[in-house]
Amino acid sequence: MYRAGQLYTQDQGVEVFDHDWASLAEGVVIPHGLYDISNNIGYIQIGTSHDTSEFACESIRYWWNTYGRERYSLAGSILLLCDGGGSNSSHYYIFKQDLQALVNELGIEIRMAHYPPYTSKYNPIEHRLFPHVSRMCEGVIFESVQMVKELMEKTTTRNGLKVFTTILDKTYQKGRKVAEGFKANMKIVFDELLPQWNYTAKPELQVI
């Protein structure tokens, strides 16, 4: 796959196409990142199928179960600053449905604060994590998902950024529909201020 930038090698230059051709690829790499502002740590989950709301929630689940639960054992809630679009779009009820299922499973509320359209550049992850990850990948010809993982986790900065990566090698189904009755009965709590972008998913009591 073509990557902008230059890279020193011991061999002769490698010729590549100037665009990506899915028909010639062996797979796809879909990064979903979480950035811990207070500890300057990035967590990147690499998907290999489709960028869906299920994948977005699976990334949050993996982070919490692997890192967050231990690091923030006393936390009563999680605050996520997210872009307004993408697989975790503020407009997608399928994301809200998956998010509700996630908090029910984890037993901790998740507060979502989406950046309005054209303002995602102010999201800390956009200038504290991903530019440095992109820099590590400049000029590199991706040959495998494992190679991408190893490159990303080598990312660092003078301020001590650390990056942990993992591969979520699972097929996520596209085109899933919201369950009947979810919109009418959902337990998502919307903020009074800018509710279209700010809301909280609280764990529902399980009836035994």
N, C-alpha and C positions, 0 to 999 in steps of 0.2 A: 504494500500500500504506500502511496506517495505521502511524504511528510515534508513540509516546508523546512528550510534550514540546511545547515551544512554539518557534516560529520567526518572526522578523520578516520581513515581505515588503512590497513597495511596492504590491502589488495587494490585492484583497479576499481574505478567507480562503477556503481551498479546502475543500470538503466531501469527506469520504472515509468509507468504511465503517469500522466499529469493529472489524472482523475481516478477516483476509485471505481472499480467495476465489480459489482456484486457477483456477476457470473464467474469471475476469475478468483474470487476469494474463497478461503477455506472456512470462514466463519466471521462473526461480528464481535466487536468489543463495545459494550455499553457501560460507561462508568456512572455510578451514582454516589455522590460524596456527601459526607457529613463533616462539619468543621467545628471543633471544640475551641471556642474563642478564648476562654480563660487559660487553657493549657497549650494552645498553639499546636494542636494535633489534628491531622486530617485522617479520615477513615473513608476509604474508597472501596465500594463493592462493585465488582465487574460482572455484568450480566453477559450472557452469550446467546440470547434469543431475541426478546422484544422489550422495549421500554414501556412498561405498563404500570398501572397503579399497584398491582400486586407485587411487581418487582420493587417499586419504591417502598412499599410497606415491609417487604422482606428485608430490604437494606436496613431499615430502622430496627426491625426485630433482631437482625444479626448483630448490629452495633450494640444494642441494649443488653442482649444476653451475653455477648462476648466481652464487652468493655464497660459500658455504661453502668450496669447494675452494680459492679464491683467498685468502680470509681466514685459513683454517686449513690451509695447505699442508703443515704438518708433522704434522697429526693422524693418529693411528693408529686412532682409533675415534670414534664419535659417541654421546653419551648423550642420550636423549630422555626427558623426564618427561611422561607422558601420563595422561589420565583413564582409568579402568578400562573405560568403555563407549564407545559410538559406533562409527564405522567402523573405528577401530583398537583395538577391544575386546581385552582380555587373554584373552577366552574364544574368540575367533574364529580358527580354524585357517586360514581363507582369508586373514586378515591376515598370519599367520605365513608362509604360502606366498608371498604377494606381497612380504613383507619379505625373505625369503630370496632371491628372484629379484632384488630391488633391490640387496642387498649383493653378490651375485654380479656384477652389472653394474658397480657403482661401485668394487668392489675394496676396500672399507673396512667394518669391522664396525660394527654398530649395536647398542648396548645399550639395552634397553627397561626403564624403571622405571615401572610403572603405579601410580597412586594407588588404594588400595582403595575400595570403595563408600562414598559419603558423605564422602570426604575430598578430593575434587578441588578444593575451595575453597582448599586449601593449595598448589596448584600455582601457581608465580609468574606464569604467563601469565594466570591468572584475575583477578589484581588489579593487574598491571603493564601489561597490553596491552589486553585486551578491554573493560574498563570505559571506558577512554578512547576506544576506537574507537566504542563504543556511544554515548558522549556526543556525538561528532561527528555521529552520525546522528539525534539526537533531533529530532523534529518534522518531519523531511524526508520528502517524498513521493518514494519511489523511482520514477523514470521509466525508468531503463535500468541495465544492469550497469555500463556505463562511468561513469555518475554515481556509483554506489556505490564503485567503484574510486577515483575522484578524491576522494571524501569521506574514505575510509579513509586514504589516503596523506597527507592533511593533518593527521592526528592528531599531537599533540605534547603534552608536559608541561613543567613547570618544571624537571624533572630531565633534559630533553633527549631524550625518547623520539623515535625516528624510526621511520617505518613505510613499508615498501616493499610494493607490491601488484602482482599480475598476474592476468590472467584465463585460466583453463585451460578454454577453450571446446571441450570434448570430451565425447562421450557415454560414460558409464561404466555398464556393464551390471550390473543388479541380479540377485540370485539365483544367482551363480556358485557352483559346487561345488568342494570341495577335490579335487585330483587323486588318483586311486587310488594308494595306497601312500605318500602323503606323510607321514601321521601316524606310520607305522611306521618310515620311513626318514629323517625330517627331521633336519637337522643343527643345529637350534636347541639352544643350551646353556642349561639352566635353572640358576638360582642355587640354592645349598643353602638359603639363607634366603629364605623366601616365594617359592618358585619359580613359584607361580601368577601372580605379578605381575612378577617380575624374571627376565629372560632375555637372551641375546645371540645375534644372528644373525651368523655368521662366513662370509666368502666361501668358497665351495667351490672346490677346485682344478679347473680345466677340463681335461678330457682331450682332446688333439688327435689 
